[in-house]
Amino acid sequence: MKVSIITVSYNSAETIKDSIESVLNQTYKNIEHIIIDGNSTDGTIEIIKSYGNKIHKFISEPDNGIYDAMNKGINLASGNIIGILNSDDFYFDNHIIAKVMNEFRTQDVDSVFGDLIYIDKNNTDNIIRYWKSQQYKKNLFQNGWHPAHPTFFVKREIYIKYGNFNLDFKIASDYELMLRFLEKHKITSSYIPEILVKMRTGGESNRIQNIFQANIESYKAWKINNLKINPIVFLKKPLSKILQYFKRG
């Protein structure tokens, strides 16, 4: 099976090489790497072009935000499986994609996800937060749980059937998509209890000033998907993030 890895970038010259190299160094070789750039001006484009045809599809043009760029990548993808690796992130080791694809083969599921660690943007050996997940079961979102999106791999046919990222959401479209796929449409999933991705700190949804906006969008995600809302979820969701600071492995 082919896996399409989509990387979205904008002025990511300081970090995108780590992302690209972590894809190129994977032991699993049937990988299509797609990079969607938002018309960077800091040298990002030149770094991407330096890899030549090792980057299978590359677009650089203005977009309507990160989720619009991700949708462009999904629409270009030809792999059976789609994963999204941000330009600030990289895979934990060179065997991650092989493990993910083996999980799809052996478990016969629609999606696979695992654990994630947040690392210091300047010292990537310094773990800031540990996002330890668990196997999904019905109504787990009610407890404030959801997969770490950079570890969330999904069959391309699921996107075709149930849709891409909703651009009405500015910082929580990934949450809405996972809620829609897992909770509403009940796609099957499998959890790998290992660290799959290292994420540098500083993402849009993790800035303190965005916590309230994220909760507003999370509430909207439940409403538009006609799912019954337990108000406690909007307390548990940020609390679960705080607890991750005390889990370092």
C-alpha positions as CSV (number, residue, x, y, z in Angstrom):
1,M,0.0,0.0,0.0
2,K,1.1,3.5,-0.7
3,V,1.0,6.2,2.0
4,S,0.7,9.9,1.2
5,I,2.4,12.2,3.8
6,I,1.2,15.8,3.6
7,T,3.4,18.6,4.9
8,V,2.0,22.2,5.1
9,S,4.6,24.9,5.4
10,Y,4.8,28.7,5.6
11,N,8.2,30.4,6.4
12,S,9.5,27.2,7.9
13,A,13.1,27.4,6.8
14,E,14.4,26.7,10.3
15,T,12.5,23.4,10.7
16,I,11.3,21.9,7.4
17,K,14.5,20.1,6.7
18,D,13.9,17.9,9.8
19,S,10.4,17.1,8.6
20,I,11.6,16.2,5.1
21,E,14.5,14.1,6.3
22,S,12.3,12.2,8.7
23,V,10.1,11.1,5.8
24,L,13.0,10.3,3.4
25,N,14.7,8.2,6.1
26,Q,11.7,5.9,6.7
27,T,12.4,2.2,6.1
28,Y,9.0,2.0,4.5
29,K,9.6,3.1,0.9
30,N,6.2,3.3,-0.8
31,I,5.7,6.9,0.4
32,E,4.4,9.9,-1.5
33,H,5.5,13.1,0.1
34,I,3.3,16.1,-0.7
35,I,4.3,19.6,0.4
36,I,1.9,22.5,0.3
37,D,3.6,25.9,0.9
38,G,1.8,29.1,1.5
39,N,4.1,31.3,-0.6
40,S,7.0,31.4,1.8
41,T,9.6,34.2,1.6
42,D,12.3,33.0,4.0
43,G,14.1,30.4,2.0
44,T,11.6,27.5,2.6
45,I,10.9,27.1,-1.1
46,E,14.5,26.9,-1.9
47,I,15.1,24.2,0.7
48,I,12.1,22.2,-0.6
49,K,13.3,22.5,-4.2
50,S,16.8,21.3,-3.3
51,Y,15.3,17.8,-2.7
52,G,14.2,17.6,-6.4
53,N,12.0,14.7,-7.3
54,K,12.3,13.2,-3.8
55,I,9.4,15.5,-3.0
56,H,6.7,13.9,-5.2
57,K,4.3,16.9,-5.3
58,F,4.9,20.5,-4.4
59,I,2.8,23.6,-4.6
60,S,3.6,27.1,-3.3
61,E,0.8,29.6,-3.5
62,P,-1.4,31.7,-1.2
63,D,-4.0,29.8,0.8
64,N,-6.8,30.5,3.3
65,G,-5.0,29.0,6.2
66,I,-3.4,25.8,7.4
67,Y,-6.6,23.6,6.9
68,D,-7.1,24.9,3.4
69,A,-3.5,23.9,2.6
70,M,-4.1,20.5,4.1
71,N,-7.2,20.0,2.0
72,K,-5.2,20.8,-1.1
73,G,-2.7,18.1,-0.1
74,I,-5.5,15.6,0.5
75,N,-7.0,16.3,-2.9
76,L,-3.6,15.7,-4.5
77,A,-2.9,12.5,-2.6
78,S,-2.9,9.2,-4.4
79,G,-1.9,6.9,-1.5
80,N,-4.2,4.4,0.1
81,I,-3.4,6.0,3.5
82,I,-3.0,9.7,4.3
83,G,-0.9,11.1,7.2
84,I,-0.2,14.8,8.0
85,L,3.2,15.9,9.2
86,N,3.5,19.5,10.1
87,S,6.6,21.4,9.0
88,D,7.6,21.9,12.6
89,D,7.4,18.1,13.4
90,F,9.2,15.0,12.6
91,Y,8.8,11.2,13.1
92,F,10.2,9.7,16.3
93,D,12.4,7.2,14.4
94,N,12.9,5.7,10.9
95,H,10.4,2.8,11.4
96,I,7.2,4.8,12.2
97,I,5.6,4.5,8.8
98,A,6.4,0.8,8.6
99,K,4.7,0.2,12.0
100,V,1.7,2.3,11.0
101,M,1.2,0.5,7.7
102,N,1.7,-2.9,9.3
103,E,-1.1,-1.9,11.7
104,F,-3.4,-1.1,8.8
105,R,-2.6,-4.5,7.2
106,T,-2.9,-6.7,10.3
107,Q,-5.9,-5.0,12.0
108,D,-7.9,-4.1,8.9
109,V,-9.0,-0.7,10.2
110,D,-9.8,2.7,8.8
111,S,-7.4,4.7,11.0
112,V,-4.3,4.4,13.1
113,F,-2.9,6.7,15.7
114,G,-0.4,6.7,18.6
115,D,1.4,8.9,21.1
116,L,3.1,12.2,20.6
117,I,5.7,14.3,22.5
118,Y,6.0,18.0,22.5
119,I,9.7,19.1,22.5
120,D,11.5,22.4,23.0
121,K,11.8,24.2,19.6
122,N,15.5,24.8,20.2
123,N,16.5,21.7,22.0
124,T,14.6,18.7,20.5
125,D,15.8,16.4,23.1
126,N,14.0,18.3,25.8
127,I,10.5,16.8,26.3
128,I,7.9,19.4,27.3
129,R,4.7,17.4,27.2
130,Y,3.8,13.7,26.7
131,W,0.5,13.1,24.9
132,K,-0.2,9.5,25.8
133,S,-3.3,8.3,24.0
134,Q,-5.4,5.1,24.3
135,Q,-7.5,2.8,22.1
136,Y,-10.7,4.6,21.0
137,K,-14.0,3.5,22.3
138,K,-17.5,5.0,22.0
139,N,-18.1,8.3,23.8
140,L,-14.4,8.7,24.8
141,F,-14.5,12.2,23.3
142,Q,-17.0,13.0,26.1
143,N,-14.1,12.7,28.6
144,G,-12.1,15.4,26.8
145,W,-10.0,12.8,24.9
146,H,-9.0,12.8,21.2
147,P,-6.1,11.4,19.2
148,A,-3.0,13.6,18.7
149,H,-3.7,14.7,15.1
150,P,-0.1,14.5,13.7
151,T,-0.2,10.8,14.6
152,F,-3.6,10.2,13.0
153,F,-3.4,8.2,9.7
154,V,-6.6,7.6,7.8
155,K,-7.6,5.7,4.7
156,R,-8.0,8.1,1.7
157,E,-11.5,6.6,1.0
158,I,-12.6,7.9,4.4
159,Y,-11.9,11.5,3.4
160,I,-13.7,10.9,0.1
161,K,-16.7,9.5,1.9
162,Y,-16.9,11.8,4.9
163,G,-15.2,15.0,3.8
164,N,-12.0,17.0,4.4
165,F,-11.2,19.7,6.9
166,N,-14.1,22.2,7.6
167,L,-12.7,25.7,6.8
168,D,-15.3,27.3,9.1
169,F,-12.9,26.2,11.9
170,K,-9.8,28.3,12.3
171,I,-7.8,26.4,15.0
172,A,-9.9,23.2,15.8
173,S,-10.7,21.8,12.4
174,D,-8.5,18.8,13.1
175,Y,-10.6,18.2,16.3
176,E,-13.8,18.5,14.3
177,L,-12.6,16.1,11.7
178,M,-11.5,13.4,14.2
179,L,-14.8,13.8,16.1
180,R,-16.7,13.5,12.8
181,F,-14.8,10.4,11.7
182,L,-14.6,8.5,15.0
183,E,-17.6,9.6,17.0
184,K,-20.2,10.4,14.3
185,H,-19.4,8.0,11.5
186,K,-17.8,5.4,13.7
187,I,-14.8,4.6,11.5
188,T,-12.6,1.8,12.9
189,S,-9.3,2.5,14.5
190,S,-6.2,1.0,16.1
191,Y,-3.9,2.5,18.7
192,I,-0.1,2.0,18.6
193,P,1.1,2.5,22.2
194,E,4.3,4.2,21.1
195,I,5.6,7.7,20.3
196,L,5.1,8.3,16.7
197,V,5.8,12.1,16.3
198,K,7.9,14.8,17.9
199,M,6.2,18.1,17.8
200,R,7.9,21.4,18.5
201,T,6.0,23.7,20.9
202,G,4.2,26.8,19.7
203,G,1.3,25.4,17.6
204,E,-1.8,27.6,17.1
205,S,-4.1,25.5,19.2
206,N,-1.6,25.3,22.1
207,R,-1.2,29.0,22.8
208,I,-2.9,30.1,26.0
209,Q,-4.8,32.9,24.3
210,N,-6.4,30.4,22.0
211,I,-7.8,28.0,24.7
212,F,-11.1,29.8,24.9
213,Q,-11.4,30.0,21.1
214,A,-10.6,26.3,20.9
215,N,-13.4,25.5,23.3
216,I,-15.8,27.6,21.4
217,E,-14.9,25.8,18.2
218,S,-15.0,22.4,20.0
219,Y,-18.6,23.1,21.1
220,K,-19.5,24.1,17.5
221,A,-18.0,20.8,16.3
222,W,-20.4,18.8,18.4
223,K,-23.3,20.9,17.3
224,I,-22.8,20.7,13.6
225,N,-22.3,17.0,13.8
226,N,-25.6,16.6,15.7
227,L,-23.8,14.9,18.6
228,K,-25.1,15.0,22.2
229,I,-22.9,17.3,24.3
230,N,-21.8,16.7,27.8
231,P,-20.7,20.2,29.0
232,I,-18.0,18.7,31.2
233,V,-16.0,17.9,28.1
234,F,-15.1,21.5,27.8
235,L,-13.4,21.4,31.2
236,K,-11.8,18.0,30.7
237,K,-10.3,18.8,27.3
238,P,-8.0,21.6,28.6
239,L,-7.3,19.8,31.8
240,S,-6.1,16.8,29.9
241,K,-3.5,19.0,28.2
242,I,-2.3,20.4,31.5
243,L,-1.8,16.8,32.9
244,Q,0.4,16.0,29.9
245,Y,3.1,18.3,31.3
246,F,3.5,15.8,34.2
247,K,3.9,12.8,31.8
248,R,7.4,12.8,30.4
249,G,7.6,9.2,29.3
